[in-house]
C-alpha cells in the first residue's frame, strides 16, 4: 500500500542533477506542480456561427464573449469565464480517422440522474442530432453526439452509488 500523499510536504522529495525522486504515494504525484482542474478546451472550427449555435443553443453553454476580431468565441457551463473556446480555423484540414493521435472527445455533465440523461437525449434528437455510443450502465451513463466539425461530444450524468 502506498503511503498517504502529502502534497504540501515536499521536503522529502529529492531534486538533483538526475531525475526527480518522489516518494510513492496513492496520488501518483511525480512533479512539484499539481494541476487542480481542467481550465478549458479550445477547438479550431470550420464555421464559427454553426459551432456557437451547436454549443450554445443545443447544449446550453452560455456565450461569454468574443475575441481576436470576432474569430474566437468563449462559452461557459456556468462556473468559469469559459470552459470552451471556439476559434475559426486558419486552414482547411480533413477530420482525422478515429483512433488517430489527437482529441478523442469532450465530455459534459448534464445532470445527476438517468432522467436528466434521457431528457438531454430527447432534446438532442429533437434538434436533429443522432445519439451514438450509448452506455446506460454504471456511475456515469452517457451517449455521444457530433458537433458541426465532427468532434465527438459525450453527454453524461453522474448518478449516486445507490442508483448505479
C-alpha positions as protocol buffer text, in pm:
chain_id: "A"
residue {
  index: 1
  type: UNK
  ca { x: 0 y: 0 z: 0 }
}
residue {
  index: 2
  type: UNK
  ca { x: 125 y: 347 z: -82 }
}
residue {
  index: 3
  type: UNK
  ca { x: 173 y: 598 z: 199 }
}
residue {
  index: 4
  type: UNK
  ca { x: -73 y: 884 z: 220 }
}
residue {
  index: 5
  type: UNK
  ca { x: 20 y: 1164 z: -17 }
}
residue {
  index: 6
  type: UNK
  ca { x: 107 y: 1493 z: 147 }
}
residue {
  index: 7
  type: UNK
  ca { x: 127 y: 1738 z: -139 }
}
residue {
  index: 8
  type: UNK
  ca { x: 228 y: 2021 z: 92 }
}
residue {
  index: 9
  type: UNK
  ca { x: 529 y: 1845 z: 246 }
}
residue {
  index: 10
  type: UNK
  ca { x: 763 y: 1826 z: -49 }
}
residue {
  index: 11
  type: UNK
  ca { x: 1076 y: 1849 z: 162 }
}
residue {
  index: 12
  type: UNK
  ca { x: 1108 y: 1471 z: 131 }
}
residue {
  index: 13
  type: UNK
  ca { x: 1133 y: 1498 z: -246 }
}
residue {
  index: 14
  type: UNK
  ca { x: 1491 y: 1474 z: -371 }
}
residue {
  index: 15
  type: UNK
  ca { x: 1567 y: 1713 z: -652 }
}
residue {
  index: 16
  type: UNK
  ca { x: 1914 y: 1694 z: -801 }
}
residue {
  index: 17
  type: UNK
  ca { x: 2101 y: 1656 z: -1125 }
}
residue {
  index: 18
  type: UNK
  ca { x: 1920 y: 1331 z: -1206 }
}
residue {
  index: 19
  type: UNK
  ca { x: 1551 y: 1256 z: -1239 }
}
residue {
  index: 20
  type: UNK
  ca { x: 1313 y: 1381 z: -972 }
}
residue {
  index: 21
  type: UNK
  ca { x: 1281 y: 1119 z: -697 }
}
residue {
  index: 22
  type: UNK
  ca { x: 935 y: 1122 z: -544 }
}
residue {
  index: 23
  type: UNK
  ca { x: 810 y: 901 z: -264 }
}
residue {
  index: 24
  type: UNK
  ca { x: 543 y: 655 z: -374 }
}
residue {
  index: 25
  type: UNK
  ca { x: 201 y: 783 z: -284 }
}
residue {
  index: 26
  type: UNK
  ca { x: -150 y: 698 z: -384 }
}
residue {
  index: 27
  type: UNK
  ca { x: -200 y: 1031 z: -560 }
}
residue {
  index: 28
  type: UNK
  ca { x: 78 y: 938 z: -804 }
}
residue {
  index: 29
  type: UNK
  ca { x: 236 y: 1284 z: -778 }
}
residue {
  index: 30
  type: UNK
  ca { x: 551 y: 1286 z: -987 }
}
residue {
  index: 31
  type: UNK
  ca { x: 627 y: 1657 z: -1014 }
}
residue {
  index: 32
  type: UNK
  ca { x: 624 y: 1962 z: -792 }
}
residue {
  index: 33
  type: UNK
  ca { x: 342 y: 2125 z: -990 }
}
residue {
  index: 34
  type: UNK
  ca { x: -10 y: 1997 z: -919 }
}
residue {
  index: 35
  type: UNK
  ca { x: -290 y: 2060 z: -1169 }
}
residue {
  index: 36
  type: UNK
  ca { x: -609 y: 2126 z: -974 }
}
residue {
  index: 37
  type: UNK
  ca { x: -865 y: 2123 z: -1255 }
}
residue {
  index: 38
  type: UNK
  ca { x: -909 y: 2146 z: -1629 }
}
residue {
  index: 39
  type: UNK
  ca { x: -939 y: 2512 z: -1719 }
}
residue {
  index: 40
  type: UNK
  ca { x: -1091 y: 2494 z: -2067 }
}
residue {
  index: 41
  type: UNK
  ca { x: -1080 y: 2323 z: -2403 }
}
residue {
  index: 42
  type: UNK
  ca { x: -1006 y: 2513 z: -2724 }
}
residue {
  index: 43
  type: UNK
  ca { x: -1118 y: 2389 z: -3064 }
}
residue {
  index: 44
  type: UNK
  ca { x: -1046 y: 2513 z: -3414 }
}
residue {
  index: 45
  type: UNK
  ca { x: -1371 y: 2508 z: -3613 }
}
residue {
  index: 46
  type: UNK
  ca { x: -1464 y: 2549 z: -3980 }
}
residue {
  index: 47
  type: UNK
  ca { x: -1780 y: 2758 z: -3922 }
}
residue {
  index: 48
  type: UNK
  ca { x: -1780 y: 2967 z: -3605 }
}
residue {
  index: 49
  type: UNK
  ca { x: -2150 y: 3056 z: -3621 }
}
residue {
  index: 50
  type: UNK
  ca { x: -2258 y: 2693 z: -3668 }
}
residue {
  index: 51
  type: UNK
  ca { x: -2035 y: 2584 z: -3380 }
}
residue {
  index: 52
  type: UNK
  ca { x: -2158 y: 2858 z: -3146 }
}
residue {
  index: 53
  type: UNK
  ca { x: -2515 y: 2764 z: -3234 }
}
residue {
  index: 54
  type: UNK
  ca { x: -2442 y: 2399 z: -3151 }
}
residue {
  index: 55
  type: UNK
  ca { x: -2273 y: 2458 z: -2817 }
}
residue {
  index: 56
  type: UNK
  ca { x: -2493 y: 2750 z: -2708 }
}
residue {
  index: 57
  type: UNK
  ca { x: -2837 y: 2663 z: -2847 }
}
residue {
  index: 58
  type: UNK
  ca { x: -2817 y: 2282 z: -2849 }
}
residue {
  index: 59
  type: UNK
  ca { x: -2602 y: 2206 z: -2542 }
}
residue {
  index: 60
  type: UNK
  ca { x: -2693 y: 2512 z: -2335 }
}
residue {
  index: 61
  type: UNK
  ca { x: -2350 y: 2667 z: -2279 }
}
residue {
  index: 62
  type: UNK
  ca { x: -2356 y: 3042 z: -2228 }
}
residue {
  index: 63
  type: UNK
  ca { x: -2163 y: 3262 z: -2470 }
}
residue {
  index: 64
  type: UNK
  ca { x: -1943 y: 3489 z: -2256 }
}
residue {
  index: 65
  type: UNK
  ca { x: -1755 y: 3686 z: -2518 }
}
residue {
  index: 66
  type: UNK
  ca { x: -1572 y: 3713 z: -2847 }
}
residue {
  index: 67
  type: UNK
  ca { x: -1210 y: 3787 z: -2923 }
}
residue {
  index: 68
  type: UNK
  ca { x: -948 y: 3817 z: -3196 }
}
residue {
  index: 69
  type: UNK
  ca { x: -1168 y: 4042 z: -3404 }
}
residue {
  index: 70
  type: UNK
  ca { x: -1463 y: 3802 z: -3386 }
}
residue {
  index: 71
  type: UNK
  ca { x: -1258 y: 3492 z: -3482 }
}
residue {
  index: 72
  type: UNK
  ca { x: -1298 y: 3330 z: -3140 }
}
residue {
  index: 73
  type: UNK
  ca { x: -1599 y: 3271 z: -2913 }
}
residue {
  index: 74
  type: UNK
  ca { x: -1593 y: 3181 z: -2545 }
}
residue {
  index: 75
  type: UNK
  ca { x: -1861 y: 2962 z: -2386 }
}
residue {
  index: 76
  type: UNK
  ca { x: -1923 y: 2869 z: -2023 }
}
residue {
  index: 77
  type: UNK
  ca { x: -2103 y: 2589 z: -1843 }
}
residue {
  index: 78
  type: UNK
  ca { x: -2154 y: 2831 z: -1555 }
}
residue {
  index: 79
  type: UNK
  ca { x: -1851 y: 2823 z: -1326 }
}
residue {
  index: 80
  type: UNK
  ca { x: -1562 y: 2969 z: -1528 }
}
residue {
  index: 81
  type: UNK
  ca { x: -1549 y: 3262 z: -1769 }
}
residue {
  index: 82
  type: UNK
  ca { x: -1518 y: 2995 z: -2036 }
}
residue {
  index: 83
  type: UNK
  ca { x: -1497 y: 2618 z: -2040 }
}
residue {
  index: 84
  type: UNK
  ca { x: -1477 y: 2606 z: -2419 }
}
residue {
  index: 85
  type: UNK
  ca { x: -1328 y: 2838 z: -2675 }
}
residue {
  index: 86
  type: UNK
  ca { x: -1403 y: 2805 z: -3043 }
}
residue {
  index: 87
  type: UNK
  ca { x: -1167 y: 2963 z: -3292 }
}
residue {
  index: 88
  type: UNK
  ca { x: -1215 y: 2989 z: -3665 }
}
residue {
  index: 89
  type: UNK
  ca { x: -964 y: 2753 z: -3827 }
}
residue {
  index: 90
  type: UNK
  ca { x: -680 y: 2918 z: -4017 }
}
residue {
  index: 91
  type: UNK
  ca { x: -654 y: 2635 z: -4268 }
}
residue {
  index: 92
  type: UNK
  ca { x: -865 y: 2354 z: -4407 }
}
residue {
  index: 93
  type: UNK
  ca { x: -795 y: 2005 z: -4291 }
}
residue {
  index: 94
  type: UNK
  ca { x: -950 y: 1663 z: -4306 }
}
residue {
  index: 95
  type: UNK
  ca { x: -1106 y: 1512 z: -3997 }
}
residue {
  index: 96
  type: UNK
  ca { x: -852 y: 1259 z: -3869 }
}
residue {
  index: 97
  type: UNK
  ca { x: -969 y: 898 z: -3862 }
}
residue {
  index: 98
  type: UNK
  ca { x: -1096 y: 763 z: -3531 }
}
residue {
  index: 99
  type: UNK
  ca { x: -807 y: 635 z: -3323 }
}
residue {
  index: 100
  type: UNK
  ca { x: -551 y: 875 z: -3473 }
}
residue {
  index: 101
  type: UNK
  ca { x: -349 y: 1089 z: -3229 }
}
residue {
  index: 102
  type: UNK
  ca { x: -541 y: 1397 z: -3120 }
}
residue {
  index: 103
  type: UNK
  ca { x: -859 y: 1483 z: -2936 }
}
residue {
  index: 104
  type: UNK
  ca { x: -1086 y: 1184 z: -2880 }
}
residue {
  index: 105
  type: UNK
  ca { x: -1389 y: 1351 z: -2723 }
}
residue {
  index: 106
  type: UNK
  ca { x: -1510 y: 1620 z: -2485 }
}
residue {
  index: 107
  type: UNK
  ca { x: -1750 y: 1520 z: -2206 }
}
residue {
  index: 108
  type: UNK
  ca { x: -2011 y: 1746 z: -2049 }
}
residue {
  index: 109
  type: UNK
  ca { x: -2211 y: 1654 z: -1739 }
}
residue {
  index: 110
  type: UNK
  ca { x: -2584 y: 1717 z: -1795 }
}
residue {
  index: 111
  type: UNK
  ca { x: -2724 y: 1620 z: -1457 }
}
residue {
  index: 112
  type: UNK
  ca { x: -2734 y: 1374 z: -1169 }
}
residue {
  index: 113
  type: UNK
  ca { x: -3000 y: 1124 z: -1275 }
}
residue {
  index: 114
  type: UNK
  ca { x: -3085 y: 888 z: -1558 }
}
residue {
  index: 115
  type: UNK
  ca { x: -3395 y: 1100 z: -1614 }
}
residue {
  index: 116
  type: UNK
  ca { x: -3168 y: 1403 z: -1676 }
}
residue {
  index: 117
  type: UNK
  ca { x: -2977 y: 1198 z: -1933 }
}
residue {
  index: 118
  type: UNK
  ca { x: -3295 y: 1082 z: -2106 }
}
residue {
  index: 119
  type: UNK
  ca { x: -3418 y: 1441 z: -2118 }
}
residue {
  index: 120
  type: UNK
  ca { x: -3089 y: 1555 z: -2274 }
}
residue {
  index: 121
  type: UNK
  ca { x: -3107 y: 1270 z: -2526 }
}
residue {
  index: 122
  type: UNK
  ca { x: -3464 y: 1363 z: -2624 }
}
residue {
  index: 123
  type: UNK
  ca { x: -3362 y: 1726 z: -2666 }
}
residue {
  index: 124
  type: UNK
  ca { x: -3069 y: 1628 z: -2889 }
}
residue {
  index: 125
  type: UNK
  ca { x: -3294 y: 1410 z: -3104 }
}
residue {
  index: 126
  type: UNK
  ca { x: -3543 y: 1698 z: -3123 }
}
residue {
  index: 127
  type: UNK
  ca { x: -3265 y: 1916 z: -3266 }
}
residue {
  index: 128
  type: UNK
  ca { x: -3183 y: 1654 z: -3529 }
}
residue {
  index: 129
  type: UNK
  ca { x: -2869 y: 1522 z: -3359 }
}
residue {
  index: 130
  type: UNK
  ca { x: -2802 y: 1148 z: -3380 }
}
residue {
  index: 131
  type: UNK
  ca { x: -2701 y: 991 z: -3045 }
}
residue {
  index: 132
  type: UNK
  ca { x: -2446 y: 707 z: -3057 }
}
residue {
  index: 133
  type: UNK
  ca { x: -2216 y: 517 z: -2823 }
}
residue {
  index: 134
  type: UNK
  ca { x: -2479 y: 491 z: -2554 }
}
residue {
  index: 135
  type: UNK
  ca { x: -2359 y: 346 z: -2223 }
}
residue {
  index: 136
  type: UNK
  ca { x: -2664 y: 318 z: -1995 }
}
residue {
  index: 137
  type: UNK
  ca { x: -2496 y: 136 z: -1705 }
}
residue {
  index: 138
  type: UNK
  ca { x: -2262 y: 235 z: -1422 }
}
residue {
  index: 139
  type: UNK
  ca { x: -2200 y: 559 z: -1232 }
}
residue {
  index: 140
  type: UNK
  ca { x: -2166 y: 772 z: -1547 }
}
residue {
  index: 141
  type: UNK
  ca { x: -2423 y: 665 z: -1806 }
}
residue {
  index: 142
  type: UNK
  ca { x: -2376 y: 856 z: -2129 }
}
residue {
  index: 143
  type: UNK
  ca { x: -2429 y: 897 z: -2500 }
}
residue {
  index: 144
  type: UNK
  ca { x: -2243 y: 1092 z: -2768 }
}
residue {
  index: 145
  type: UNK
  ca { x: -2328 y: 1334 z: -3048 }
}
residue {
  index: 146
  type: UNK
  ca { x: -2111 y: 1510 z: -3305 }
}
residue {
  index: 147
  type: UNK
  ca { x: -2060 y: 1884 z: -3331 }
}
residue {
  index: 148
  type: UNK
  ca { x: -2063 y: 2057 z: -3674 }
}
residue {
  index: 149
  type: UNK
  ca { x: -1693 y: 1972 z: -3724 }
}
residue {
  index: 150
  type: UNK
  ca { x: -1735 y: 1607 z: -3631 }
}
residue {
  index: 151
  type: UNK
  ca { x: -1588 y: 1632 z: -3280 }
}
residue {
  index: 152
  type: UNK
  ca { x: -1728 y: 1362 z: -3055 }
}
residue {
  index: 153
  type: UNK
  ca { x: -1919 y: 1516 z: -2764 }
}
residue {
  index: 154
  type: UNK
  ca { x: -2009 y: 1290 z: -2471 }
}
residue {
  index: 155
  type: UNK
  ca { x: -2307 y: 1389 z: -2259 }
}
residue {
  index: 156
  type: UNK
  ca { x: -2324 y: 1208 z: -1927 }
}
residue {
  index: 157
  type: UNK
  ca { x: -2477 y: 1212 z: -1580 }
}
residue {
  index: 158
  type: UNK
  ca { x: -2306 y: 1124 z: -1256 }
}
residue {
  index: 159
  type: UNK
  ca { x: -2552 y: 913 z: -1061 }
}
residue {
  index: 160
  type: UNK
  ca { x: -2537 y: 822 z: -693 }
}
residue {
  index: 161
  type: UNK
  ca { x: -2389 y: 484 z: -598 }
}
residue {
  index: 162
  type: UNK
  ca { x: -2739 y: 369 z: -498 }
}
residue {
  index: 163
  type: UNK
  ca { x: -2871 y: 445 z: -846 }
}
residue {
  index: 164
  type: UNK
  ca { x: -2576 y: 283 z: -1026 }
}
